[in-house]
């Protein structure tokens, strides 16, 4: 295997690990907020923020997995 391909795969693994870590942190924080009732956002703001976050996480997951498996 050539060096650029190895570097791309390593970058994909790092991006995937970073994305998984951020998703886990988000779920942990969301669970803590639900337990403390410290949520001051409106419902529409929560929906749009979560939609944007989940779309970004889905994109980063697909992008990083594509870097790992397609190169």
NUKESE-442351 format. One record per residue: residue number from 1; z, x negated, y negated of N, C-alpha, C, O, CB in turn. Coordinates in pm, whole numbers, always signed. Glycine has a CB too. Layout:
BEGIN
pt seq:NUM | n_Z:Z | n_X:X | n_Y:Y | ca_Z:Z | ca_X:X | ca_Y:Y | c_Z:Z | c_X:X | c_Y:Y | o_Z:Z | o_X:X | o_Y:Y | cb_Z:Z | cb_X:X | cb_Y:Y .
...
# end
This chain:
BEGIN
pt seq:1 | n_Z:+0 | n_X:-84 | n_Y:+118 | ca_Z:+0 | ca_X:+0 | ca_Y:+0 | c_Z:+0 | c_X:-89 | c_Y:-125 | o_Z:+65 | o_X:-194 | o_Y:-127 | cb_Z:+123 | cb_X:+96 | cb_Y:+0 .
pt seq:2 | n_Z:-72 | n_X:-48 | n_Y:-225 | ca_Z:-79 | ca_X:-128 | ca_Y:-347 | c_Z:+40 | c_X:-98 | c_Y:-440 | o_Z:+108 | o_X:+4 | o_Y:-424 | cb_Z:-212 | cb_X:-101 | cb_Y:-420 .
pt seq:3 | n_Z:+63 | n_X:-187 | n_Y:-535 | ca_Z:+181 | ca_X:-176 | ca_Y:-623 | c_Z:+180 | c_X:-52 | c_Y:-713 | o_Z:+284 | o_X:+12 | o_Y:-727 | cb_Z:+190 | cb_X:-298 | cb_Y:-710 .
pt seq:4 | n_Z:+67 | n_X:-14 | n_Y:-774 | ca_Z:+72 | ca_X:+108 | ca_Y:-857 | c_Z:+112 | c_X:+232 | c_Y:-777 | o_Z:+185 | o_X:+317 | o_Y:-828 | cb_Z:-64 | cb_X:+132 | cb_Y:-921 .
pt seq:5 | n_Z:+65 | n_X:+242 | n_Y:-655 | ca_Z:+100 | ca_X:+357 | ca_Y:-572 | c_Z:+249 | c_X:+357 | c_Y:-539 | o_Z:+313 | o_X:+462 | o_Y:-540 | cb_Z:+17 | cb_X:+358 | cb_Y:-442 .
pt seq:6 | n_Z:+304 | n_X:+242 | n_Y:-511 | ca_Z:+448 | ca_X:+231 | ca_Y:-483 | c_Z:+530 | c_X:+266 | c_Y:-606 | o_Z:+631 | o_X:+336 | o_Y:-596 | cb_Z:+483 | cb_X:+88 | cb_Y:-436 .
pt seq:7 | n_Z:+488 | n_X:+218 | n_Y:-723 | ca_Z:+560 | ca_X:+248 | ca_Y:-847 | c_Z:+555 | c_X:+397 | c_Y:-880 | o_Z:+653 | o_X:+453 | o_Y:-928 | cb_Z:+501 | cb_X:+168 | cb_Y:-963 .
pt seq:8 | n_Z:+441 | n_X:+461 | n_Y:-853 | ca_Z:+429 | ca_X:+605 | ca_Y:-879 | c_Z:+521 | c_X:+682 | c_Y:-786 | o_Z:+587 | o_X:+778 | o_Y:-828 | cb_Z:+283 | cb_X:+653 | cb_Y:-861 .
pt seq:9 | n_Z:+528 | n_X:+643 | n_Y:-659 | ca_Z:+617 | ca_X:+710 | ca_Y:-564 | c_Z:+764 | c_X:+692 | c_Y:-603 | o_Z:+842 | o_X:+786 | o_Y:-593 | cb_Z:+593 | cb_X:+657 | cb_Y:-422 .
pt seq:10 | n_Z:+800 | n_X:+573 | n_Y:-647 | ca_Z:+938 | ca_X:+548 | ca_Y:-690 | c_Z:+970 | c_X:+632 | c_Y:-813 | o_Z:+1079 | o_X:+689 | o_Y:-823 | cb_Z:+960 | cb_X:+398 | cb_Y:-721 .
pt seq:11 | n_Z:+877 | n_X:+640 | n_Y:-907 | ca_Z:+895 | ca_X:+723 | ca_Y:-1026 | c_Z:+909 | c_X:+870 | c_Y:-988 | o_Z:+992 | o_X:+941 | o_Y:-1046 | cb_Z:+778 | cb_X:+704 | cb_Y:-1124 .
pt seq:12 | n_Z:+830 | n_X:+915 | n_Y:-892 | ca_Z:+841 | ca_X:+1053 | ca_Y:-845 | c_Z:+977 | c_X:+1082 | c_Y:-784 | o_Z:+1035 | o_X:+1188 | o_Y:-808 | cb_Z:+732 | cb_X:+1083 | cb_Y:-745 .
pt seq:13 | n_Z:+1028 | n_X:+989 | n_Y:-706 | ca_Z:+1160 | ca_X:+1007 | ca_Y:-645 | c_Z:+1269 | c_X:+1012 | c_Y:-752 | o_Z:+1360 | o_X:+1094 | o_Y:-744 | cb_Z:+1190 | cb_X:+892 | cb_Y:-545 .
pt seq:14 | n_Z:+1259 | n_X:+925 | n_Y:-851 | ca_Z:+1357 | ca_X:+923 | ca_Y:-960 | c_Z:+1352 | c_X:+1054 | c_Y:-1039 | o_Z:+1456 | o_X:+1112 | o_Y:-1070 | cb_Z:+1332 | cb_X:+801 | cb_Y:-1053 .
pt seq:15 | n_Z:+1231 | n_X:+1100 | n_Y:-1073 | ca_Z:+1218 | ca_X:+1226 | ca_Y:-1146 | c_Z:+1270 | c_X:+1344 | c_Y:-1066 | o_Z:+1334 | o_X:+1434 | o_Y:-1121 | cb_Z:+1072 | cb_X:+1249 | cb_Y:-1185 .
pt seq:16 | n_Z:+1243 | n_X:+1345 | n_Y:-936 | ca_Z:+1292 | ca_X:+1454 | ca_Y:-852 | c_Z:+1444 | c_X:+1452 | c_Y:-843 | o_Z:+1508 | o_X:+1558 | o_Y:-849 | cb_Z:+1230 | cb_X:+1445 | cb_Y:-711 .
pt seq:17 | n_Z:+1503 | n_X:+1335 | n_Y:-829 | ca_Z:+1649 | ca_X:+1325 | ca_Y:-824 | c_Z:+1711 | c_X:+1369 | c_Y:-956 | o_Z:+1813 | o_X:+1437 | o_Y:-957 | cb_Z:+1692 | cb_X:+1180 | cb_Y:-791 .
pt seq:18 | n_Z:+1649 | n_X:+1331 | n_Y:-1067 | ca_Z:+1699 | ca_X:+1370 | ca_Y:-1199 | c_Z:+1690 | c_X:+1521 | c_Y:-1217 | o_Z:+1782 | o_X:+1583 | o_Y:-1271 | cb_Z:+1619 | cb_X:+1298 | cb_Y:-1311 .
pt seq:19 | n_Z:+1580 | n_X:+1581 | n_Y:-1172 | ca_Z:+1562 | ca_X:+1726 | ca_Y:-1182 | c_Z:+1664 | c_X:+1799 | c_Y:-1096 | o_Z:+1723 | o_X:+1897 | o_Y:-1140 | cb_Z:+1420 | cb_X:+1766 | cb_Y:-1142 .
pt seq:20 | n_Z:+1684 | n_X:+1753 | n_Y:-974 | ca_Z:+1782 | ca_X:+1816 | ca_Y:-884 | c_Z:+1923 | c_X:+1804 | c_Y:-942 | o_Z:+2001 | o_X:+1899 | o_Y:-934 | cb_Z:+1776 | cb_X:+1752 | cb_Y:-743 .
pt seq:21 | n_Z:+1955 | n_X:+1689 | n_Y:-999 | ca_Z:+2087 | ca_X:+1669 | ca_Y:-1060 | c_Z:+2108 | c_X:+1764 | c_Y:-1177 | o_Z:+2216 | o_X:+1822 | o_Y:-1191 | cb_Z:+2103 | cb_X:+1522 | cb_Y:-1106 .
pt seq:22 | n_Z:+2007 | n_X:+1779 | n_Y:-1262 | ca_Z:+2020 | ca_X:+1869 | ca_Y:-1377 | c_Z:+2029 | c_X:+2015 | c_Y:-1335 | o_Z:+2102 | o_X:+2092 | o_Y:-1397 | cb_Z:+1902 | cb_X:+1851 | cb_Y:-1471 .
pt seq:23 | n_Z:+1958 | n_X:+2053 | n_Y:-1229 | ca_Z:+1968 | ca_X:+2189 | ca_Y:-1178 | c_Z:+2108 | c_X:+2216 | c_Y:-1124 | o_Z:+2166 | o_X:+2322 | o_Y:-1149 | cb_Z:+1862 | cb_X:+2214 | cb_Y:-1067 .
pt seq:24 | n_Z:+2163 | n_X:+2119 | n_Y:-1052 | ca_Z:+2299 | ca_X:+2133 | ca_Y:-1000 | c_Z:+2400 | c_X:+2143 | c_Y:-1115 | o_Z:+2491 | o_X:+2226 | o_Y:-1110 | cb_Z:+2333 | cb_X:+2013 | cb_Y:-908 .
pt seq:25 | n_Z:+2385 | n_X:+2059 | n_Y:-1218 | ca_Z:+2476 | ca_X:+2064 | ca_Y:-1333 | c_Z:+2466 | c_X:+2199 | c_Y:-1403 | o_Z:+2568 | o_X:+2253 | o_Y:-1447 | cb_Z:+2444 | cb_X:+1951 | cb_Y:-1431 .
pt seq:26 | n_Z:+2344 | n_X:+2254 | n_Y:-1414 | ca_Z:+2326 | ca_X:+2383 | ca_Y:-1479 | c_Z:+2398 | c_X:+2494 | c_Y:-1401 | o_Z:+2467 | o_X:+2577 | o_Y:-1460 | cb_Z:+2176 | cb_X:+2416 | cb_Y:-1492 .
pt seq:27 | n_Z:+2380 | n_X:+2494 | n_Y:-1269 | ca_Z:+2447 | ca_X:+2596 | ca_Y:-1188 | c_Z:+2599 | c_X:+2583 | c_Y:-1194 | o_Z:+2670 | o_X:+2684 | o_Y:-1199 | cb_Z:+2400 | cb_X:+2587 | cb_Y:-1044 .
pt seq:28 | n_Z:+2648 | n_X:+2462 | n_Y:-1193 | ca_Z:+2792 | ca_X:+2437 | ca_Y:-1202 | c_Z:+2847 | c_X:+2484 | c_Y:-1337 | o_Z:+2953 | o_X:+2547 | o_Y:-1343 | cb_Z:+2823 | cb_X:+2286 | cb_Y:-1181 .
pt seq:29 | n_Z:+2775 | n_X:+2454 | n_Y:-1445 | ca_Z:+2817 | ca_X:+2495 | ca_Y:-1579 | c_Z:+2810 | c_X:+2647 | c_Y:-1592 | o_Z:+2898 | o_X:+2708 | o_Y:-1653 | cb_Z:+2728 | cb_X:+2427 | cb_Y:-1686 .
pt seq:30 | n_Z:+2706 | n_X:+2708 | n_Y:-1537 | ca_Z:+2690 | ca_X:+2853 | ca_Y:-1544 | c_Z:+2804 | c_X:+2923 | c_Y:-1469 | o_Z:+2856 | o_X:+3025 | o_Y:-1515 | cb_Z:+2554 | cb_X:+2896 | cb_Y:-1487 .
pt seq:31 | n_Z:+2842 | n_X:+2868 | n_Y:-1355 | ca_Z:+2953 | ca_X:+2925 | ca_Y:-1277 | c_Z:+3085 | c_X:+2911 | c_Y:-1354 | o_Z:+3168 | o_X:+3002 | o_Y:-1352 | cb_Z:+2963 | cb_X:+2856 | cb_Y:-1139 .
pt seq:32 | n_Z:+3105 | n_X:+2798 | n_Y:-1420 | ca_Z:+3227 | ca_X:+2777 | ca_Y:-1498 | c_Z:+3233 | c_X:+2872 | c_Y:-1617 | o_Z:+3339 | o_X:+2924 | o_Y:-1650 | cb_Z:+3236 | cb_X:+2631 | cb_Y:-1546 .
pt seq:33 | n_Z:+3118 | n_X:+2896 | n_Y:-1683 | ca_Z:+3115 | ca_X:+2989 | ca_Y:-1795 | c_Z:+3145 | c_X:+3132 | c_Y:-1750 | o_Z:+3213 | o_X:+3207 | o_Y:-1819 | cb_Z:+2979 | cb_X:+2984 | cb_Y:-1864 .
pt seq:34 | n_Z:+3093 | n_X:+3167 | n_Y:-1633 | ca_Z:+3116 | ca_X:+3301 | ca_Y:-1581 | c_Z:+3264 | c_X:+3321 | c_Y:-1548 | o_Z:+3318 | o_X:+3430 | o_Y:-1568 | cb_Z:+3029 | cb_X:+3327 | cb_Y:-1456 .
pt seq:35 | n_Z:+3330 | n_X:+3218 | n_Y:-1498 | ca_Z:+3471 | ca_X:+3227 | ca_Y:-1463 | c_Z:+3560 | c_X:+3233 | c_Y:-1588 | o_Z:+3664 | o_X:+3299 | o_Y:-1587 | cb_Z:+3512 | cb_X:+3107 | cb_Y:-1377 .
pt seq:36 | n_Z:+3518 | n_X:+3166 | n_Y:-1695 | ca_Z:+3599 | ca_X:+3161 | ca_Y:-1818 | c_Z:+3564 | c_X:+3271 | c_Y:-1917 | o_Z:+3636 | o_X:+3290 | o_Y:-2015 | cb_Z:+3583 | cb_X:+3028 | cb_Y:-1884 .
pt seq:37 | n_Z:+3454 | n_X:+3344 | n_Y:-1894 | ca_Z:+3405 | ca_X:+3445 | ca_Y:-1987 | c_Z:+3385 | c_X:+3387 | c_Y:-2127 | o_Z:+3411 | o_X:+3453 | o_Y:-2227 | cb_Z:+3502 | cb_X:+3563 | cb_Y:-1993 .
pt seq:38 | n_Z:+3339 | n_X:+3262 | n_Y:-2132 | ca_Z:+3319 | ca_X:+3194 | ca_Y:-2260 | c_Z:+3174 | c_X:+3204 | c_Y:-2305 | o_Z:+3125 | o_X:+3116 | o_Y:-2376 | cb_Z:+3362 | cb_X:+3047 | cb_Y:-2250 .
pt seq:39 | n_Z:+3105 | n_X:+3308 | n_Y:-2265 | ca_Z:+2964 | ca_X:+3321 | ca_Y:-2294 | c_Z:+2945 | c_X:+3398 | c_Y:-2425 | o_Z:+2980 | o_X:+3516 | o_Y:-2433 | cb_Z:+2890 | cb_X:+3392 | cb_Y:-2178 .
pt seq:40 | n_Z:+2891 | n_X:+3332 | n_Y:-2526 | ca_Z:+2875 | ca_X:+3394 | ca_Y:-2656 | c_Z:+2728 | c_X:+3424 | c_Y:-2687 | o_Z:+2697 | o_X:+3463 | o_Y:-2800 | cb_Z:+2933 | cb_X:+3305 | cb_Y:-2763 .
pt seq:41 | n_Z:+2638 | n_X:+3406 | n_Y:-2591 | ca_Z:+2497 | ca_X:+3433 | ca_Y:-2615 | c_Z:+2466 | c_X:+3579 | c_Y:-2588 | o_Z:+2530 | o_X:+3645 | o_Y:-2506 | cb_Z:+2409 | cb_X:+3343 | cb_Y:-2527 .
pt seq:42 | n_Z:+2365 | n_X:+3628 | n_Y:-2660 | ca_Z:+2319 | ca_X:+3763 | ca_Y:-2632 | c_Z:+2240 | c_X:+3763 | c_Y:-2501 | o_Z:+2203 | o_X:+3657 | o_Y:-2450 | cb_Z:+2232 | cb_X:+3818 | cb_Y:-2749 .
pt seq:43 | n_Z:+2215 | n_X:+3880 | n_Y:-2448 | ca_Z:+2146 | ca_X:+3891 | ca_Y:-2320 | c_Z:+2003 | c_X:+3839 | c_Y:-2331 | o_Z:+1956 | o_X:+3767 | o_Y:-2243 | cb_Z:+2145 | cb_X:+4037 | cb_Y:-2272 .
pt seq:44 | n_Z:+1934 | n_X:+3874 | n_Y:-2439 | ca_Z:+1795 | ca_X:+3829 | ca_Y:-2456 | c_Z:+1789 | c_X:+3677 | c_Y:-2472 | o_Z:+1697 | o_X:+3612 | o_Y:-2423 | cb_Z:+1730 | cb_X:+3897 | cb_Y:-2577 .
pt seq:45 | n_Z:+1886 | n_X:+3620 | n_Y:-2541 | ca_Z:+1890 | ca_X:+3475 | ca_Y:-2558 | c_Z:+1915 | c_X:+3406 | c_Y:-2424 | o_Z:+1854 | o_X:+3303 | o_Y:-2395 | cb_Z:+2000 | cb_X:+3435 | cb_Y:-2658 .
pt seq:46 | n_Z:+2002 | n_X:+3462 | n_Y:-2343 | ca_Z:+2026 | ca_X:+3407 | ca_Y:-2209 | c_Z:+1900 | c_X:+3414 | c_Y:-2124 | o_Z:+1867 | o_X:+3318 | o_Y:-2054 | cb_Z:+2139 | cb_X:+3482 | cb_Y:-2140 .
pt seq:47 | n_Z:+1830 | n_X:+3526 | n_Y:-2128 | ca_Z:+1710 | ca_X:+3543 | ca_Y:-2047 | c_Z:+1604 | c_X:+3443 | c_Y:-2088 | o_Z:+1545 | o_X:+3377 | o_Y:-2002 | cb_Z:+1655 | cb_X:+3686 | cb_Y:-2060 .
pt seq:48 | n_Z:+1579 | n_X:+3429 | n_Y:-2217 | ca_Z:+1475 | ca_X:+3337 | ca_Y:-2262 | c_Z:+1513 | c_X:+3192 | c_Y:-2237 | o_Z:+1427 | o_X:+3112 | o_Y:-2197 | cb_Z:+1447 | cb_X:+3358 | cb_Y:-2410 .
pt seq:49 | n_Z:+1638 | n_X:+3156 | n_Y:-2258 | ca_Z:+1682 | ca_X:+3019 | ca_Y:-2231 | c_Z:+1671 | c_X:+2986 | c_Y:-2083 | o_Z:+1623 | o_X:+2878 | o_Y:-2046 | cb_Z:+1825 | cb_X:+2998 | cb_Y:-2279 .
pt seq:50 | n_Z:+1716 | n_X:+3077 | n_Y:-1998 | ca_Z:+1708 | ca_X:+3053 | ca_Y:-1854 | c_Z:+1564 | c_X:+3051 | c_Y:-1805 | o_Z:+1530 | o_X:+2969 | o_Y:-1720 | cb_Z:+1788 | cb_X:+3159 | cb_Y:-1778 .
pt seq:51 | n_Z:+1480 | n_X:+3140 | n_Y:-1857 | ca_Z:+1339 | ca_X:+3140 | ca_Y:-1819 | c_Z:+1273 | c_X:+3008 | c_Y:-1854 | o_Z:+1202 | o_X:+2949 | o_Y:-1772 | cb_Z:+1264 | cb_X:+3256 | cb_Y:-1888 .
pt seq:52 | n_Z:+1296 | n_X:+2961 | n_Y:-1974 | ca_Z:+1240 | ca_X:+2833 | ca_Y:-2016 | c_Z:+1294 | c_X:+2719 | c_Y:-1930 | o_Z:+1217 | o_X:+2631 | o_Y:-1889 | cb_Z:+1271 | cb_X:+2807 | cb_Y:-2163 .
pt seq:53 | n_Z:+1421 | n_X:+2719 | n_Y:-1902 | ca_Z:+1481 | ca_X:+2614 | ca_Y:-1819 | c_Z:+1424 | c_X:+2615 | c_Y:-1679 | o_Z:+1387 | o_X:+2510 | o_Y:-1626 | cb_Z:+1633 | cb_X:+2630 | cb_Y:-1813 .
pt seq:54 | n_Z:+1415 | n_X:+2733 | n_Y:-1617 | ca_Z:+1367 | ca_X:+2740 | ca_Y:-1480 | c_Z:+1218 | c_X:+2707 | c_Y:-1471 | o_Z:+1175 | o_X:+2647 | o_Y:-1372 | cb_Z:+1392 | cb_X:+2879 | cb_Y:-1422 .
pt seq:55 | n_Z:+1139 | n_X:+2744 | n_Y:-1570 | ca_Z:+998 | ca_X:+2704 | ca_Y:-1571 | c_Z:+985 | c_X:+2553 | c_Y:-1583 | o_Z:+901 | o_X:+2491 | o_Y:-1517 | cb_Z:+923 | cb_X:+2773 | cb_Y:-1688 .
pt seq:56 | n_Z:+1067 | n_X:+2493 | n_Y:-1668 | ca_Z:+1063 | ca_X:+2347 | ca_Y:-1682 | c_Z:+1106 | c_X:+2278 | c_Y:-1553 | o_Z:+1044 | o_X:+2180 | o_Y:-1512 | cb_Z:+1153 | cb_X:+2302 | cb_Y:-1799 .
pt seq:57 | n_Z:+1211 | n_X:+2327 | n_Y:-1489 | ca_Z:+1256 | ca_X:+2267 | ca_Y:-1364 | c_Z:+1152 | c_X:+2284 | c_Y:-1253 | o_Z:+1133 | o_X:+2194 | o_Y:-1172 | cb_Z:+1389 | cb_X:+2330 | cb_Y:-1320 .
pt seq:58 | n_Z:+1084 | n_X:+2399 | n_Y:-1250 | ca_Z:+978 | ca_X:+2419 | ca_Y:-1150 | c_Z:+862 | c_X:+2324 | c_Y:-1175 | o_Z:+807 | o_X:+2267 | o_Y:-1081 | cb_Z:+929 | cb_X:+2565 | cb_Y:-1153 .
pt seq:59 | n_Z:+824 | n_X:+2306 | n_Y:-1302 | ca_Z:+717 | ca_X:+2212 | ca_Y:-1335 | c_Z:+755 | c_X:+2070 | c_Y:-1296 | o_Z:+675 | o_X:+1999 | o_Y:-1235 | cb_Z:+685 | cb_X:+2219 | cb_Y:-1484 .
pt seq:60 | n_Z:+877 | n_X:+2028 | n_Y:-1330 | ca_Z:+919 | ca_X:+1891 | ca_Y:-1299 | c_Z:+930 | c_X:+1870 | c_Y:-1149 | o_Z:+901 | o_X:+1761 | o_Y:-1100 | cb_Z:+1052 | cb_X:+1860 | cb_Y:-1365 .
pt seq:61 | n_Z:+971 | n_X:+1971 | n_Y:-1075 | ca_Z:+978 | ca_X:+1959 | ca_Y:-930 | c_Z:+838 | c_X:+1943 | c_Y:-871 | o_Z:+816 | o_X:+1855 | o_Y:-788 | cb_Z:+1047 | cb_X:+2081 | cb_Y:-868 .
pt seq:62 | n_Z:+745 | n_X:+2027 | n_Y:-914 | ca_Z:+608 | ca_X:+2018 | ca_Y:-864 | c_Z:+544 | c_X:+1885 | c_Y:-905 | o_Z:+473 | o_X:+1823 | o_Y:-826 | cb_Z:+523 | cb_X:+2135 | cb_Y:-915 .
pt seq:63 | n_Z:+568 | n_X:+1842 | n_Y:-1027 | ca_Z:+510 | ca_X:+1717 | ca_Y:-1077 | c_Z:+564 | c_X:+1597 | c_Y:-1000 | o_Z:+488 | o_X:+1510 | o_Y:-959 | cb_Z:+538 | cb_X:+1701 | cb_Y:-1227 .
pt seq:64 | n_Z:+695 | n_X:+1592 | n_Y:-981 | ca_Z:+754 | ca_X:+1478 | ca_Y:-912 | c_Z:+717 | c_X:+1476 | c_Y:-764 | o_Z:+690 | o_X:+1370 | o_Y:-708 | cb_Z:+906 | cb_X:+1479 | cb_Y:-928 .
pt seq:65 | n_Z:+715 | n_X:+1593 | n_Y:-700 | ca_Z:+673 | ca_X:+1597 | ca_Y:-560 | c_Z:+525 | c_X:+1561 | c_Y:-545 | o_Z:+485 | o_X:+1499 | o_Y:-447 | cb_Z:+700 | cb_X:+1736 | cb_Y:-500 .
pt seq:66 | n_Z:+445 | n_X:+1601 | n_Y:-643 | ca_Z:+304 | ca_X:+1561 | ca_Y:-643 | c_Z:+287 | c_X:+1412 | c_Y:-656 | o_Z:+198 | o_X:+1353 | o_Y:-594 | cb_Z:+229 | cb_X:+1630 | cb_Y:-755 .
pt seq:67 | n_Z:+372 | n_X:+1350 | n_Y:-735 | ca_Z:+366 | ca_X:+1203 | ca_Y:-748 | c_Z:+403 | c_X:+1135 | c_Y:-617 | o_Z:+350 | o_X:+1029 | o_Y:-584 | cb_Z:+460 | cb_X:+1155 | cb_Y:-861 .
pt seq:68 | n_Z:+495 | n_X:+1196 | n_Y:-543 | ca_Z:+540 | ca_X:+1136 | ca_Y:-418 | c_Z:+436 | c_X:+1153 | c_Y:-308 | o_Z:+400 | o_X:+1056 | o_Y:-240 | cb_Z:+674 | cb_X:+1197 | cb_Y:-373 .
pt seq:69 | n_Z:+385 | n_X:+1275 | n_Y:-290 | ca_Z:+301 | ca_X:+1305 | ca_Y:-174 | c_Z:+152 | c_X:+1287 | c_Y:-196 | o_Z:+79 | o_X:+1266 | o_Y:-99 | cb_Z:+325 | cb_X:+1445 | cb_Y:-132 .
pt seq:70 | n_Z:+104 | n_X:+1293 | n_Y:-321 | ca_Z:-40 | ca_X:+1286 | ca_Y:-343 | c_Z:-90 | c_X:+1146 | c_Y:-375 | o_Z:-211 | o_X:+1127 | o_Y:-388 | cb_Z:-79 | cb_X:+1377 | cb_Y:-454 .
pt seq:71 | n_Z:-4 | n_X:+1050 | n_Y:-387 | ca_Z:-52 | ca_X:+913 | ca_Y:-416 | c_Z:-27 | c_X:+822 | c_Y:-300 | o_Z:-61 | o_X:+704 | o_Y:-306 | cb_Z:+15 | cb_X:+857 | cb_Y:-541 .
# end
